[in-house]
Amino acid sequence: MTEKKVITKPINYAILNQLSTDFKTRFVPQTELSAKQAFWSQYSVQTDEPTLSATTTIVEVPKELPKVSMVNSCLKKLKSHLASFDMVVKERTTATAIIEGT
């Protein structure tokens, strides 16, 4: 691999400071927005309050999560309800039940 020599000159701070001063005197801040900037600025402004759309649903959130025992008891109840529902469906869809009309 060949090494390349890099020539660096020391920074002339007098010229750099003069450029900085010239920039400050020649730079004029923009006071009015162009038509395009005015159009897009109304969409880029963040409001303090979020707007709620018609599809927004407000839901109350519990202060704490349910306990494990409470969840387990609800699951057991649901399981028993599903089992009883399954029995009713089997009774009503058997061949004899359809013939009898029940």
C-alpha positions as CSV (number, residue, x, y, z in Angstrom):
1,M,0.0,0.0,0.0
2,T,1.5,3.4,-1.0
3,E,1.4,6.3,1.4
4,K,0.2,9.6,0.1
5,K,1.6,12.8,1.5
6,V,-1.1,15.2,2.6
7,I,-0.1,18.8,2.7
8,T,-1.9,20.8,5.3
9,K,-1.6,24.5,5.8
10,P,-2.1,26.1,9.2
11,I,-5.4,27.9,9.7
12,N,-5.3,31.7,9.2
13,Y,-7.6,32.8,12.0
14,A,-7.5,36.4,10.9
15,I,-9.1,35.6,7.6
16,L,-11.6,33.2,9.2
17,N,-12.7,35.8,11.7
18,Q,-13.1,38.4,8.9
19,L,-15.3,35.9,6.9
20,S,-17.4,35.4,10.0
21,T,-17.8,39.2,10.5
22,D,-18.6,39.7,6.8
23,F,-21.2,37.0,7.0
24,K,-22.9,38.6,10.0
25,T,-23.1,42.0,8.2
26,R,-24.3,40.6,4.9
27,F,-26.8,38.0,6.2
28,V,-30.4,39.2,6.4
29,P,-32.8,37.0,8.2
30,Q,-36.0,36.1,6.4
31,T,-39.0,37.9,7.9
32,E,-41.8,36.8,5.6
33,L,-42.7,33.3,4.5
34,S,-43.1,32.4,0.9
35,A,-46.4,31.1,-0.3
36,K,-45.1,27.5,-0.3
37,Q,-43.7,27.9,3.2
38,A,-46.9,29.5,4.5
39,F,-48.9,26.6,3.1
40,W,-46.8,23.9,4.6
41,S,-46.2,25.6,8.0
42,Q,-49.9,25.3,8.9
43,Y,-49.5,21.5,8.6
44,S,-46.2,21.3,10.5
45,V,-47.4,23.2,13.6
46,Q,-47.8,20.9,16.6
47,T,-50.9,21.7,18.8
48,D,-50.9,21.2,22.5
49,E,-54.1,19.2,22.5
50,P,-54.4,16.2,20.2
51,T,-57.4,16.2,18.0
52,L,-59.8,13.3,18.5
53,S,-61.1,11.8,15.3
54,A,-64.6,10.4,14.9
55,T,-63.2,6.8,15.1
56,T,-61.3,7.4,18.4
57,T,-62.6,5.3,21.2
58,I,-62.0,6.5,24.8
59,V,-61.5,3.5,27.1
60,E,-61.1,3.6,30.9
61,V,-58.0,1.8,31.9
62,P,-57.8,0.0,35.3
63,K,-55.3,1.4,37.8
64,E,-53.7,-2.0,38.3
65,L,-53.6,-5.3,36.5
66,P,-55.9,-8.1,37.6
67,K,-54.5,-10.7,39.9
68,V,-53.4,-14.1,38.5
69,S,-56.0,-15.9,40.7
70,M,-58.8,-13.7,39.2
71,V,-57.7,-14.4,35.7
72,N,-57.5,-18.2,36.4
73,S,-61.0,-18.2,37.8
74,C,-62.4,-16.3,34.8
75,L,-60.7,-18.8,32.5
76,K,-62.2,-21.7,34.4
77,K,-65.7,-20.2,34.1
78,L,-65.1,-19.6,30.4
79,K,-63.9,-23.2,29.9
80,S,-67.0,-24.6,31.6
81,H,-69.3,-22.4,29.5
82,L,-67.6,-23.5,26.3
83,A,-67.9,-27.2,27.4
84,S,-71.6,-26.8,28.1
85,F,-72.1,-25.0,24.8
86,D,-70.3,-27.8,23.0
87,M,-72.7,-30.3,24.6
88,V,-75.7,-28.4,23.4
89,V,-74.4,-28.1,19.9
90,K,-73.7,-31.8,19.8
91,E,-77.2,-32.7,21.0
92,R,-78.9,-30.4,18.5
93,T,-76.9,-31.5,15.5
94,T,-77.2,-35.3,15.9
95,A,-79.3,-37.2,13.3
96,T,-82.1,-38.1,15.7
97,A,-82.5,-34.5,17.0
98,I,-82.8,-33.2,13.4
99,I,-85.4,-35.8,12.5
100,E,-87.4,-35.2,15.8
101,G,-87.3,-31.4,15.1
102,T,-85.8,-30.4,18.5
